[in-house]
Amino acid sequence: MIGREILLEEQASANYRLRHVRWRRTGEENWEVIDAGSGAMVVGGLADREEALRVVKAWERLSLREDGGLPGHVLLN
């Protein structure tokens, strides 16, 4: 977390959280997709919340198509 400030963090699905961050040195703001189970950043540097939500929705759809879901995913209906 050094060098950046978390402006907002929200639950996007059972498997992912969204995080809005600002880089302290540049003032640039972007969005990250975080794995809800491990807390690891999955994707960073996204331009806006809508783009981050599209990533989450795509991975949730992929998990539903896979037999048994993606590893470590909570299966959604």
C-alpha positions, -999 to 999 in steps of 0.1 A, spaced: 0 0 0 30 23 0 26 50 -25 -11 48 -29 -43 56 -10 -74 35 -10 -104 58 -17 -131 31 -18 -134 -6 -15 -166 -25 -22 -178 -61 -26 -185 -67 -63 -195 -104 -60 -190 -134 -38 -155 -138 -53 -143 -103 -60 -140 -68 -45 -134 -36 -62 -109 -10 -50 -106 26 -61 -70 39 -55 -51 71 -59 -13 71 -65 3 96 -41 31 107 -63 11 113 -95 -24 118 -81 -36 93 -108 -67 74 -98 -77 39 -111 -96 7 -101 -84 -27 -91 -102 -61 -90 -93 -80 -58 -98 -117 -50 -122 -118 -21 -107 -150 -7 -70 -142 -7 -70 -104 -9 -46 -105 -39 -49 -80 -67 -61 -98 -98 -63 -68 -122 -51 -33 -117 -49 0 -136 -85 0 -148 -99 33 -160 -132 33 -142 -156 13 -121 -177 1 -150 -146 -15 -166 -138 -32 -134 -173 -45 -131 -171 -59 -166 -140 -79 -157 -158 -93 -126 -189 -102 -146 -169 -119 -173 -150 -141 -148 -181 -150 -129 -197 -161 -163 -166 -181 -171 -168 -198 -137 -204 -208 -143 -194 -224 -176 -166 -245 -161 -176 -278 -145 -173 -272 -108 -164 -235 -114 -130 -219 -113 -106 -230 -85 -114 -213 -52 -146 -197 -66 -179 -196 -47 -204 -209 -73 -232 -184 -81 -266 -193 -94 
